[in-house]
């Protein structure tokens, strides 16, 4: 009975923390909507010939809608604004610009929410046409799906509670309880760089951060961009412990295996890099909101 009561208390605390985290996201400083929406309205449109040359793009054109797998709770990359139901952020800009590129209207998309564990299945089961979800390109994933891109790069970082001076970098994770997301690259990277850590996998970002807040985990390892998300939303709550580490993490756009959509979407990415749209997306969604003035160079597209 005591164990049951303890489990119930943990569940209540977890749900309360998750609710608080969601409330923080809703109340967070909003993106410059006017600039974001103007950027979408000015996006390039593909020629009829380019669309006709791609089976994948033709399918989207004939359906009249771009089916996207993504998120609605990533503050910097894809965040739902409940005041107008707009979804804005770096990833959100890309898939809405792609909708405009194919269909002439950035609003012609349908979003299916995904987690780290479901990104491949929504593609293999033809539930979506593409996945935009800070989606790392890895060899194991490329056995199941194909990727366009990369369109962004990151590395791993360590999130701790603000004031935690005990963990100062990846070497300090030995013997610690470390949260990460199931289905992400986190577990394999921790196995290599922190083999003595006690790794616990969580379904999503909020659950992992909640474990750190409640003291059920000492740290949370994930992509630096996701950690930056959390720190920007919650000043004074979290901190980054040490430097980024691990291999360069290229983000790609998930597409069905061996789809000719890869070439089409890569052409789209090259277009928005060359015409300056990519840098404008970065400034509106990331630079202006994090205080980073200089846009990075867009990664070379395969």
C-alpha positions in Angstrom: 0.0 0.0 0.0 2.8 2.4 0.8 4.4 1.7 -2.6 1.1 2.5 -4.3 0.7 5.7 -2.4 4.2 6.7 -3.3 3.6 6.0 -7.0 0.4 8.0 -6.9 2.2 11.0 -5.3 4.9 10.8 -7.9 2.3 10.7 -10.7 0.5 13.7 -9.2 3.7 15.7 -8.9 4.7 14.8 -12.4 1.3 15.8 -13.9 1.5 19.1 -11.9 5.0 19.8 -13.2 4.1 19.0 -16.8 1.0 21.3 -16.5 3.2 24.1 -15.2 5.7 23.5 -18.0 2.9 23.7 -20.6 1.6 26.9 -19.0 5.1 28.4 -19.1 5.2 27.7 -22.8 1.9 29.4 -23.4 3.0 32.5 -21.4 6.4 32.7 -22.9 7.5 35.8 -24.8 6.0 35.4 -28.3 7.9 35.5 -31.6 7.6 38.6 -33.8 4.4 37.3 -35.6 4.3 40.1 -38.1 7.8 39.5 -39.3 7.3 35.7 -39.3 4.1 35.8 -41.3 5.5 38.3 -43.8 8.4 36.0 -44.4 6.0 33.1 -45.2 4.0 35.3 -47.6 7.2 36.2 -49.5 8.4 32.7 -49.8 9.4 31.2 -53.2 7.0 29.1 -55.3 8.2 26.1 -57.4 7.5 26.0 -61.1 4.9 23.6 -62.5 7.7 21.8 -64.3 9.7 21.2 -61.1 6.7 19.8 -59.3 5.7 17.6 -62.3 9.2 16.1 -62.3 8.8 14.8 -58.7 6.4 12.0 -57.9 6.5 13.0 -54.2 5.7 16.7 -54.9 3.0 15.8 -57.5 1.3 13.7 -54.8 1.3 16.6 -52.4 0.1 19.0 -55.2 -2.8 16.7 -56.1 -3.8 16.2 -52.5 -3.9 20.0 -52.0 -2.3 19.7 -48.5 1.2 19.0 -47.2 0.9 16.4 -44.4 3.6 17.2 -41.8 4.9 15.3 -38.8 6.1 17.8 -36.2 5.5 19.3 -32.7 3.6 22.2 -31.3 5.5 22.7 -28.1 9.1 23.5 -29.2 9.4 27.1 -28.2 12.1 28.1 -30.8 11.3 25.5 -33.5 7.6 24.8 -33.6 5.3 26.4 -31.1 1.5 26.7 -31.2 0.2 30.2 -30.4 -3.3 29.5 -29.0 -4.3 33.2 -29.5 -4.5 32.7 -33.3 -3.7 29.0 -33.8 -0.5 29.9 -35.7 2.5 27.6 -35.4 5.8 29.4 -35.5 9.5 28.6 -35.1 12.4 27.5 -37.2 11.0 24.1 -38.2 7.5 25.6 -38.6 8.8 28.2 -41.0 10.4 25.5 -43.1 7.4 23.3 -43.5 5.1 26.2 -44.1 7.5 27.7 -46.7 7.6 24.2 -48.3 3.8 24.2 -48.4 3.9 27.5 -50.2 6.6 26.2 -52.5 4.4 23.4 -53.7 0.9 24.7 -53.2 1.3 28.4 -53.4 -0.1 28.9 -49.9 1.9 28.5 -46.6 -1.3 27.7 -44.8 -2.0 24.5 -46.7 -0.5 22.0 -44.3 -1.8 19.5 -41.8 0.2 18.8 -38.7 0.4 15.4 -37.0 2.2 15.6 -33.6 5.1 13.2 -33.3 7.6 12.2 -30.5 11.1 10.9 -30.9 9.7 7.4 -30.9 7.1 7.9 -33.6 8.9 9.9 -36.3 9.8 6.9 -38.5 6.4 5.1 -38.1 4.3 8.1 -39.4 6.4 8.0 -42.5 6.5 4.2 -43.1 2.7 4.1 -42.5 2.0 7.0 -44.9 0.4 9.2 -42.3 2.5 12.2 -43.3 4.5 13.3 -46.3 7.5 14.7 -44.3 8.7 15.1 -40.8 10.2 18.3 -39.4 11.1 17.8 -35.8 14.8 18.6 -35.0 15.3 15.2 -36.6 18.9 14.0 -36.4 20.2 12.2 -39.5 21.6 8.8 -38.4 22.6 5.6 -40.3 20.0 3.5 -38.4 17.2 5.9 -39.4 18.4 6.0 -42.9 17.8 2.2 -43.1 14.1 2.9 -42.6 13.5 6.4 -44.1 15.3 9.0 -46.3 16.4 12.5 -45.3 16.6 15.8 -47.2 19.1 18.3 -45.8 20.7 18.8 -43.5 19.2 22.2 -42.8 20.6 22.8 -39.3 23.3 21.4 -37.0 23.7 21.0 -33.3 25.5 18.9 -30.6 24.6 17.4 -27.2 24.5 19.4 -24.0 23.7 18.9 -20.4 20.8 20.6 -18.6 20.8 20.8 -14.9 18.8 22.8 -12.3 20.1 26.3 -11.9 22.7 26.5 -9.1 23.9 22.9 -9.6 27.7 23.3 -9.3 28.4 19.5 -8.9 28.1 18.6 -12.6 30.4 20.8 -14.7 30.6 18.7 -17.9 30.2 15.2 -19.4 32.8 13.7 -17.0 30.7 14.6 -14.1 27.8 12.4 -15.2 29.5 9.2 -13.9 27.3 7.7 -11.2 24.5 10.3 -11.8 20.9 9.7 -12.9 20.8 11.2 -16.4 17.5 11.7 -18.2 17.3 11.5 -22.0 14.5 11.0 -24.6 13.6 7.5 -25.8 14.1 7.2 -29.5 16.6 10.1 -29.7 20.3 9.9 -30.2 20.8 10.6 -26.5 21.0 7.0 -25.2 23.7 5.9 -27.7 25.7 9.1 -27.2 25.6 8.7 -23.4 26.7 5.0 -23.8 29.8 6.3 -25.5 30.6 9.5 -23.6 29.2 8.7 -20.2 29.1 4.9 -19.9 29.0 5.0 -16.0 25.9 7.2 -15.9 22.6 5.7 -14.8 20.5 6.6 -18.0 16.8 6.8 -17.7 14.7 7.3 -20.9 11.6 9.5 -21.0 8.9 9.8 -23.7 9.4 13.5 -24.3 11.2 16.7 -23.4 8.8 17.9 -20.8 8.9 14.6 -18.9 12.7 14.6 -18.9 12.9 18.2 -17.7 10.3 17.4 -15.0 12.5 14.6 -13.7 15.3 17.1 -13.2 13.1 19.7 -11.6 11.8 17.1 -9.1 15.2 15.7 -8.3 14.4 12.3 -9.8 17.3 12.9 -12.3 20.5 14.8 -11.8 20.8 16.0 -15.4 19.2 15.8 -18.8 21.2 15.2 -22.0 19.7 16.2 -25.3 20.4 18.4 -28.3 21.7 21.8 -27.3 19.0 23.6 -29.3 16.3 21.9 -27.2 18.1 22.9 -24.0 18.4 26.4 -25.3 14.6 26.2 -25.8 14.1 25.5 -22.1 16.5 28.1 -20.8 15.0 30.8 -22.9 11.5 30.0 -21.8 12.4 29.6 -18.1 15.1 32.0 -17.1 16.7 31.2 -13.7 15.2 27.6 -13.7 17.9 25.7 -15.6 21.5 26.0 -16.6 23.9 24.3 -19.1 26.6 22.3 -17.4 29.9 22.6 -19.3 30.4 22.6 -23.1 28.6 20.9 -25.9 29.9 17.5 -26.7 29.6 14.5 -29.0 29.4 14.4 -32.8 28.0 17.2 -34.9 24.3 16.5 -35.1 22.8 17.3 -38.5 19.0 17.9 -38.6 17.2 16.6 -41.6 13.7 16.5 -43.1 12.3 12.9 -42.9 10.8 11.6 -46.1 9.6 8.1 -47.2 12.4 5.7 -48.0 14.0 6.2 -51.4 11.5 9.0 -52.2 12.4 11.3 -55.1 11.1 14.0 -52.6 14.7 14.1 -51.3 15.9 15.8 -54.4 12.9 18.1 -54.6 13.2 19.2 -50.9 16.9 19.7 -51.3 16.3 22.0 -54.2 13.8 23.9 -52.0 16.4 24.2 -49.2 19.1 25.4 -51.6 16.7 28.0 -53.0 15.9 29.5 -49.5 19.6 29.4 -48.5 20.7 31.2 -51.7 18.0 33.9 -51.6 18.6 34.7 -48.0 15.4 33.3 -46.6 17.2 30.7 -44.4 19.1 33.5 -42.6 16.0 35.5 -42.1 14.2 32.5 -40.6 17.1 32.0 -38.2 17.1 35.7 -37.2 13.3 35.8 -36.5 13.0 32.5 -34.7 16.4 32.0 -33.0 18.7 35.0 -33.2 16.3 37.7 -32.0 15.0 35.6 -29.2 18.3 34.3 -27.8 20.4 37.5 -28.1 22.7 35.8 -30.7 23.4 38.4 -33.4 25.3 36.6 -36.1 23.6 33.9 -38.0 25.6 30.7 -38.5 26.4 29.5 -42.0 23.7 27.1 -43.3 25.0 23.5 -43.5 26.0 22.1 -46.9 23.0 20.3 -48.3 23.7 16.7 -49.5 
